[in-house]
């Protein structure tokens, strides 16, 4: 019964992609849903930006091992990113009316920075998409017994199918539907755990020591790493095509801003539900504490939830992760097509040809993500590493380009190079007082200031 229900969910998602293809006439329809999303679709799409594998699987397992201090990065950092984007980054970028974040870098600093920023953005999504494919495979394996490699291939085929056809329209519609179902499912599971435990107080009273500690001890190293955890997604995902395309799909600036604030609130609120449920599951069912703690919640639902709850939970979970995966495929495909391939043809590509290039790139990105997913299967680490690359290279020049009038093309180039080079130099060092990504982001800021002051011409195109 459960397998058949899951199959119906997957087929329905593919059908949505086929239906959404009717609204895709050009590249803007494919990437930004024609900038026509109303508030309910825009807010749900932003809420679903990261609400998938890393929140339900990765964060819950990290919480069980390290308490709240282990999940500052997500969901707290994710909620911070949405809030900051609405407060500081939305207005100047929405008014530009551009297709990709690479176009924004072009407007701010010229073609050279656009190309370099695009080259930095595309690889960051490989690990992100790979994490979602691993999660989808784990779910399929839990309900059907298939191996992780086979599950990754099946998951990739389904997601590529509906993304290839429907683009951002398919993502937005599925995001709205899965948001409703996942909220219902999480509340249902939380009520089940509370009822069986005998109340919320029982669960909280039996939590391990340090489970609710939110601030680190008063030591410099602890605080640097704490702030570093906030920065990984909180700042690192701001210069990301994924969130950019979701924000810019809203039908107006006001809708986009309300959507960001609503999504930030709901992401933090419902992002805490999996942590509470995982804590309750560990206390109620200690035999479920598996070798792979990422599978604790699915195993709990399978063994202790009724069929109706299983269908809701696994169907919603699959929908959530597929929507996240689809957006992760679309983002680098848009950058590749618009900012790397299109300029090679001197911007003479027709809309129909550019649309096919976009769709072809979706397939290519998926192939790379499949290879990476088979190589590394820790969801939380895959997502964190992808966000850190964007933080150390692009956050500083994007922020400076929007708010510092003296920021120059040369300064932006220095920021990107100094951030990336310093990150790879210190990444492998152990027992650092300051996390490698904070050191690299500081180097990026120094590079931008020094480069801008040394060479004060705003833009130089190729």
Secondary structure, DSSP 8 states (H G I E B T S, - for coil): -HHHHHHHHHHHHHHHHHHHGGG--SHHHHHHGGG-B-HHHHHHHHHTTTTTHIIIIIHHHHHHHH-GGGGIIIIIHHHHHHHHIIIIIHHHHHTT--SSHHHHHHHHH-HHHHHHHHHHHHHHHHHHHHHHHHHHHHHHHHHH---HHHHHHHHHHHHHHHHHHHHHHHHHHHHHHHHHHHHHHHHHHHHHHHHHHTSHHHHHHTS-TTTT--S--S-HHHHHHHHHHHHHHHTTTTT-HHHHHHHTTBSSHHHHHHHHHHHHHHHHHHHTHHHHHHHHHHHH-GGG--SSGGGHHHHHHHHHS-HHHHHHHHHHHHHHHHHHHHHHHHHHHHHIIIIIIGGGGTT---HHHHHHHHHHHHHHHHHHHHHHHHH---HHHHHHHHHHHHIIIIIHHHHHHHH-TT--HHHHHHHHHHHHHHHHHHTT--S-SS-HHHHHHHHHHHHHHHHHHH---S----
